Amino acid sequence: MKYLFEWTPAISVDDKKIDGQHQKLLGQVNTLLSYIVAEKNDAMVIDAVTFLDKYINEHLAYEEIYMAEHKYPDIENHIKYHKDFIEHYKSFKEKLLAGVSRESLALEIEQYIGNWWLIHIAVEDHKYAEFIKTHENK
């Protein structure tokens, strides 16, 4: 199972803070998946989940403020994607805490997060980045 995700410059949104947040989130998702697959002790898994709880909410809120400040016209659709992500994350967390098979949960997280990185960050986030880049100096 390949469960680690890699940051590439191709998914940069040309904002150092958001790119840094994406990189940190990616690292924590990798840490969580590693802990799940390696069956690390529950305290380590809970620490990773606790970090992700806080950081996901902070990052998505920051990104939404950033888009609003730049008057991104498709912000409402983007916020819907964020809400969907939060719901999926909550579901993963509940399953993990309920003791669902770690291997099946890791695969489920890997598939969802993989799609999130490919579709949301590489496509949807690039839409606001491109909008801001083309409208910033007008």
C-alpha positions as CSV (number, residue, x, y, z in Angstrom):
1,M,0.0,0.0,0.0
2,K,1.4,3.4,-1.0
3,Y,0.0,5.7,1.6
4,L,2.4,8.6,1.7
5,F,1.7,11.8,-0.3
6,E,4.3,14.1,-1.6
7,W,4.3,17.9,-2.0
8,T,5.3,19.1,-5.5
9,P,5.7,22.7,-6.8
10,A,2.9,21.9,-9.3
11,I,0.3,22.1,-6.5
12,S,1.6,25.5,-5.2
13,V,-1.0,28.3,-5.0
14,D,1.8,30.9,-5.1
15,D,1.1,32.0,-1.5
16,K,3.8,31.0,1.0
17,K,1.5,30.7,4.0
18,I,-1.1,28.5,2.2
19,D,1.6,26.4,0.6
20,G,3.2,26.0,4.0
21,Q,-0.1,25.0,5.5
22,H,-0.7,22.5,2.7
23,Q,2.7,21.0,3.2
24,K,2.2,20.7,7.0
25,L,-1.2,19.1,6.5
26,L,0.3,16.7,4.0
27,G,3.0,15.7,6.5
28,Q,0.5,15.2,9.3
29,V,-1.8,13.0,7.1
30,N,1.3,11.0,6.2
31,T,2.1,10.7,9.9
32,L,-1.4,9.6,10.8
33,L,-1.5,7.0,8.0
34,S,2.0,5.7,9.0
35,Y,0.8,5.3,12.6
36,I,-2.4,3.5,11.5
37,V,-0.7,1.1,9.2
38,A,2.2,0.4,11.6
39,E,-0.4,-0.1,14.4
40,K,1.4,2.5,16.6
41,N,-0.1,2.9,20.1
42,D,-3.4,4.8,20.3
43,A,-1.9,7.8,22.1
44,M,0.3,8.5,19.0
45,V,-2.7,8.2,16.7
46,I,-4.8,10.4,18.9
47,D,-2.1,13.1,19.0
48,A,-2.0,13.1,15.2
49,V,-5.8,13.3,15.0
50,T,-5.9,16.1,17.6
51,F,-3.4,18.1,15.6
52,L,-5.3,17.5,12.4
53,D,-8.6,18.5,14.0
54,K,-7.2,21.9,14.9
55,Y,-5.0,22.5,11.9
56,I,-7.6,21.5,9.2
57,N,-10.1,24.0,10.7
58,E,-7.5,26.8,11.0
59,H,-6.2,26.2,7.4
60,L,-9.6,26.1,5.8
61,A,-10.8,29.2,7.7
62,Y,-7.6,31.0,6.6
63,E,-8.0,30.0,3.0
64,E,-11.6,31.2,3.0
65,I,-10.6,34.6,4.5
66,Y,-7.9,34.8,1.9
67,M,-10.3,34.1,-0.9
68,A,-12.8,36.7,0.5
69,E,-10.1,39.3,0.8
70,H,-9.3,38.8,-2.8
71,K,-12.9,38.8,-3.8
72,Y,-12.8,35.3,-5.4
73,P,-16.1,35.0,-7.2
74,D,-16.5,31.2,-6.7
75,I,-15.9,31.3,-3.0
76,E,-19.3,29.7,-2.1
77,N,-18.5,26.6,-4.1
78,H,-15.1,26.4,-2.7
79,I,-16.5,26.6,0.9
80,K,-18.8,23.7,0.0
81,Y,-15.8,21.6,-0.9
82,H,-14.2,22.5,2.5
83,K,-17.4,21.5,4.4
84,D,-17.4,18.1,2.5
85,F,-13.8,17.6,3.5
86,I,-14.6,18.3,7.1
87,E,-17.5,15.8,7.1
88,H,-15.3,13.1,5.6
89,Y,-12.5,13.8,8.1
90,K,-15.0,13.6,11.0
91,S,-16.2,10.2,9.6
92,F,-12.6,8.9,9.4
93,K,-12.0,10.1,12.9
94,E,-15.1,8.4,14.3
95,K,-14.2,5.2,12.6
96,L,-10.7,5.3,13.9
97,L,-11.9,6.0,17.5
98,A,-14.5,3.2,17.2
99,G,-11.8,0.7,16.4
100,V,-12.5,0.0,12.7
101,S,-9.9,-2.1,10.9
102,R,-6.9,0.1,10.7
103,E,-5.8,-1.3,7.3
104,S,-9.2,-0.7,5.7
105,L,-9.4,2.8,7.3
106,A,-5.9,3.7,6.0
107,L,-7.0,2.6,2.5
108,E,-10.2,4.7,2.7
109,I,-8.2,7.7,4.0
110,E,-5.6,7.2,1.3
111,Q,-8.2,7.1,-1.5
112,Y,-10.1,10.2,-0.2
113,I,-7.0,12.3,0.6
114,G,-5.4,11.3,-2.7
115,N,-8.4,12.5,-4.6
116,W,-8.5,15.7,-2.4
117,W,-4.9,16.5,-3.3
118,L,-5.4,15.7,-7.0
119,I,-8.7,17.5,-7.4
120,H,-9.1,20.0,-4.7
121,I,-5.7,21.4,-4.2
122,A,-4.3,20.8,-7.7
123,V,-7.5,22.0,-9.5
124,E,-9.9,24.0,-7.2
125,D,-7.2,25.8,-5.2
126,H,-5.4,26.7,-8.5
127,K,-8.6,28.4,-9.7
128,Y,-8.5,30.9,-6.9
129,A,-4.7,31.3,-7.2
130,E,-5.1,32.0,-10.9
131,F,-7.9,34.4,-10.3
132,I,-5.9,36.3,-7.7
133,K,-2.8,36.3,-9.9
134,T,-4.7,37.8,-12.9
135,H,-6.7,40.3,-10.9
136,E,-4.1,41.4,-8.3
137,N,-2.5,44.1,-10.3
138,K,-5.5,45.6,-11.9
